[in-house]
């Protein structure tokens, strides 16, 4: 297969970093984006080593997905470097660990801005290029929390449900015009997601969940996601714990799932 241009947001750690390494090994051209430029440079070096190619195959492009006005310029920078954007993986995001009664509205606003509106804004900036070419692939990292409600995550679940709905609807609009859309649905993956999650006052939660600590290895997760994206699967569930069964229970017996969620509170 010929090399693709793959743009990954949230590429400075976790699933984004691990997925970047998978595409680097595949020989693809990479655009790595996040807010922390120093961490992006670290990931870029790992990708270059994994690919065994020169620096021209990896573009470090810092961005903040909540700065919507800057995004069209970022798209132009990618096109100037590589000419095309074949796959955009909207992976930037932040989680939450707080009860609704203890959560400031500013925390809910940030979750929506980062996890929903930022993904929509960048997708809208890239979409005209793909529609003009009649080809391309858009993906978003949602979550099992995008289909199942869980305590301590009211805002996160709301945001992930929202992106799942947006990208499912977008697929219905653009799939017939040559643009594929994939929703990635991870369960518990061993990353720093809980440590970096927002507490009720907006500070970092700073602790690792037991579920996250016992979750799937992030490299194994990236391998599953990579294969799913290469196959252009519309939905890519990935995980190994009981939370993955919740996706099926929600369909078969919503009441049973609601009882299970209540027992976790």
N, C-alpha and C positions, 0 to 999 in steps of 0.2 A: 504494500500500500504506500502511496505517496505521503510525504509528511504533511501534517495538518498544522494550522495555527490554532493553538488552544489557549484561551484566556481564562485564568482561574483567579477569582477573588478570595479573600481570606486565605491566601497562600502562604502566610508567614508561620503557620503552625498547624497541628492537628490533621484533619482529613484533607485540607487544602494542600499542605506540604506533602503528605504521603501520596496524594493523587498526582501532584506535579512530578514526583519522581517516577511514577508509573508511565506518564506520557513522555518523560525524558528518555527513559529506557526504550520507548517505542520509536524514538527518533523524531518526535514532533517538535515544532517550534513552540516556545512557551512565552506567555505573558503572565508575569506574576504580580499580583496586586494585593495590597493591604495598606494599613496606615504606617506600619513600622518598617521603614526603609532598611534599617540595619538587619532586621530579621529576614527581609526579602533577599538581601544580598547573600546571607548565609544559605538560604534555601537555593538560590540561584547557583551557588558554587557546588552544592550537592547535586543539583540537576546536571550541571555541566560535566561533573565527574561521572555521573551515572550514564550519560549519553556519550561521553568521550568526544564531544564536539567543541568548537570554539565559542567565544562569548556572544557571537552574533545570533545564536539560536535561542537565547534567553533574554527577554526584555524585562527588566525590573521597572515597574510602573506604579509608584505609590499613588493611592487614592483613598478618599473617604467617600463611601457610597451615599452618605447623607448630604454631600455637597453636590447637589444635582446639577448646578450650573457648570461645574467643571467636567462633567462626564462626556459631553460631545467632543470636547478637546482631547480627552483621553482616547476616545475611539479613533479620532484622526491620527493620533500619535501611533497607535497600533497599526493602522492601515498604511501610514507612511513607512513604517519599519518592515512590515511583512506583506502588505498588499491585500490580505484577506483576513477575515475572522471566521474560521470554520466551526469552532465550538466555543461557546461561552459557558463557563460553570460559575453560576452565582452561588458562591459558598460562604461569603462573609456573613457573620451573624453573632448574636450574643444571646445567652440564656438567662434564666431567672430562678431564684430560690427564695421565695417569700410568700406568706399567706396574703390573700387579697386584702384583708383588713389592715395589714401592716405595710401595704405597698403604696408609695407616693405616685400620684398621677404622672409625674415627670418620668418615672421608670417605665410606665406603660407607653408613654410617648416615645421614649428612646427605643424600646423594643419594636414598636411599629415602624419608626423611622429607619432603623438599621435592618431589621429582618424582613420588612415588607416593602416599604416605599423605595429603599435603596436598590432592592433587587428589580423592582418594576422600572425605576428610572434608568438603570444601566441597560436593561433589556430593551427598553424603548429607544435608547441611543444606538444600539447595535442592530436592531431589527430592520431598519430600512436598507442597510447594506446587504443583509441576507436575502431580503425580499427582492431586491434589485438583481442579485445574482441568481435567484431561484434555487438557492441551496444554503444550508447552514444547520446548526444544531444548538439549541438553547437548553440549559439544564439549571436546576436549582436544588440546593440541599435543603429539603424540608426536614421531616422527622416523623417518627411514630407519633410524637406529640402533635403532628399535623392531622392526625386522625383520631387520636385518643386523648381525653382529658385526664390530667394528673394533678394532684395537689402540689402546692408550692410553685406552680408554673402557669398560673392563669394567663398572664400576659404572653408568655412564650408559646403556650398552646394556641392562643388566639392568633398570634403572628404566623405560626406555622400552618394553622388551618387556612389562613388567608392566602399565603403563597401557594399552597396546594390548589386552592380554588382558582387563583389567578392563572397559574400555568396550565392547569387542565383546560380552562376556558380558552387560553391563548392557543393551545394545541388545536382546538376545534377550528380556530380562525385561520391558522397558517400552515397546517400540515399539508393541505392540498396545494400549497404554493412552494413546496420543496423544503420547508423548514421543519425540522424535527424538534420535539419538546420532550424532555425527560424530567421526572420528579424523582429525586433521590430521597429515600426514606430510611435513615439510620435509626437503629435502636441505641442501646448503650455501647458506646465506643470509648476505648481508653485514650482520652485526650484531657486537656485542661478545661473542658467546657464548664464543669461545675465550679472550679476555682475562679474562673473568670466571670461567672454568672453575676447578675445584679441582685444585690440584697434589696430589701424594701426601701431603703433610703438612697439607693443608687450606688452604694459602695460595692466593692468586689466581695463576693460571698467568701472566697478564700479557703474553701474546704472541698475535699474530694468526696463525692457520694460513694457509698458502698456499691451501688449499682454500676456506676461508671468504673470503679476500680476492678470490678469483676466482668467488665464488658469485653467485647471483641477487640483484638489487637488492631491498631489503626492501619498498619500495613496490610493486614488481611482484609480489612474493610475496603481499602483503596483498590486492592486487586479485584474485588467483587464489583465495585463501582466502575472501574476501568472497563471490565468486560461488558458490563451492562451498557455503558456509553458507546463502546465500539459497536455493539449490536443494535444501538439506537432503541433500546427498550424504553417504552413510555413511562414505566414506573420501575424503580430499582430498590426493593427492600433489602436492607443489609443489617445483619446482627445475628446473635446466637442465643439470646436469653429468652425468658418467658414473655418479655415485652413484644416479641415478634408474633407470638400466638395471639396477642391482643388485637392485631389487625384482622384476624379471622373471626375472633369472638365478637368483635364490634359488628360484623356483618351478620353473623348467625344468631347471636343473642345479646343485643345491646344492654338489656337489663342485667345480665350476668356480669358484663364488663363494668357497668356502673357500680355494682356491689363490690367488685374487686378493687376499683379505684377508691371507693370510700374506705375500704379496709386499710389502705396505705396511708391515710391521712392521720 
